[in-house]
Each structure stands twice: as C-alpha cells, then as structure tokens.
C-alpha cells in the first residue's frame, strides 16, 4: 500500500466493514482487490458495480452497486468519493 489518500480510504472502509483481511486465506486486503465497472439498471439508468475479491484466493469479500454513473471511466479518487460510500453491510 502506498498510503495515498485513496489507499487509506479503502483501508478504513475495509476495517469499518470488518474485512481488513480475506476471510478465507487471511491476506491483508487493499486497493488491488477492488474493482468497479459500468453497469445499468433494468431500465437503462447508468450505475456502477463494485467488488472486492482477494487477489490471492479469489474469494469475493463484498459486492455492491452505486447509482454513481462513473464506472470504470472514473479514476480511483472518483471511486473513493462517489462509490465507496454506497457500500453497505447486507
């Protein structure tokens, strides 16, 4: 981890959700485990789909959708500011 503001925000969110480490293999999770892509609702409204998947063992740790339309066109700052806050425990 580079300790950029984005790295720190991801680490804080992971800790807040109780998944700082992969629940399967124990690897410490970081920004490299996060992905986000363009999506759309059934009626065509743009949105973003986000996932956290451990790079070591491919365990999905979390997934969620956001009404933020940035998707993969947005950078990591866009993700942290607009998509990460939509991660809710379910």
C-alpha positions in Angstrom: 0.0 0.0 0.0 1.3 3.4 -0.9 -0.6 5.3 1.8 -2.2 7.7 -0.7 -5.5 9.2 0.5 -7.3 6.7 -1.7 -5.4 3.7 -0.2 -6.1 5.0 3.3 -9.8 5.4 2.5 -10.0 1.9 1.2 -8.3 0.5 4.3 -10.6 2.5 6.6 -13.7 1.2 4.7 -12.4 -2.4 4.9 -11.8 -2.0 8.6 -15.2 -0.4 9.1 -16.8 -3.4 7.4 -14.8 -5.9 9.4 -12.9 -7.3 6.4 -9.4 -5.9 6.6 -8.2 -9.4 5.8 -9.6 -12.1 3.5 -11.9 -14.3 5.5 -10.7 -17.3 3.6 -6.9 -17.0 3.4 -6.1 -14.2 5.8 -4.3 -11.9 3.2 -4.5 -8.2 4.1 -6.8 -6.6 1.5 -6.0 -3.4 -0.3 -6.9 -1.3 -3.3 -5.6 -4.0 -5.6 -8.5 -6.2 -4.5 -11.1 -3.6 -5.5 -12.7 -3.4 -9.0 -15.6 -1.3 -10.4 -17.3 -1.2 -13.7 -20.1 0.5 -15.6 -23.5 -1.1 -15.3 -27.1 -0.1 -15.8 -30.4 -0.8 -14.2 -33.1 -2.8 -16.0 -34.5 0.5 -17.3 -31.1 1.7 -18.6 -30.1 4.1 -15.8 -26.3 4.3 -15.6 -24.7 3.0 -12.4 -21.5 1.4 -11.1 -21.0 -2.2 -9.9 -18.2 -2.7 -7.3 -16.5 -5.8 -6.0 -13.8 -6.7 -3.6 -12.1 -10.0 -4.4 -9.0 -11.3 -2.8 -6.2 -11.5 -5.3 -4.6 -14.5 -3.6 -7.5 -16.9 -3.4 -10.3 -15.3 -5.5 -12.7 -15.1 -2.5 -15.4 -12.5 -3.0 -15.4 -10.3 0.1 -18.1 -7.8 -0.9 -20.1 -6.5 -3.9 -22.4 -3.6 -4.2 -24.0 -1.2 -6.7 -24.0 2.5 -6.7 -26.1 5.0 -8.6 -22.9 6.9 -9.4 -22.6 6.6 -13.2 -18.8 6.9 -13.3 -18.0 3.2 -13.6 -14.6 2.3 -15.0 -14.4 5.7 -16.7 -13.8 7.2 -13.3 -10.4 7.1 -11.5 -9.7 5.7 -8.0 -10.5 9.1 -6.4 -13.9 9.1 -8.2 -14.5 5.6 -6.8 -13.5 6.5 -3.2 -15.6 9.7 -3.2 -18.7 8.5 -5.0 -18.9 4.7 -5.0 -17.2 3.5 -1.8 -19.7 5.3 0.5 -22.5 3.3 -1.1 -21.0 0.0 0.3 -23.5 -1.1 3.0 -23.4 -4.2 5.1 -26.0 -6.7 3.9 
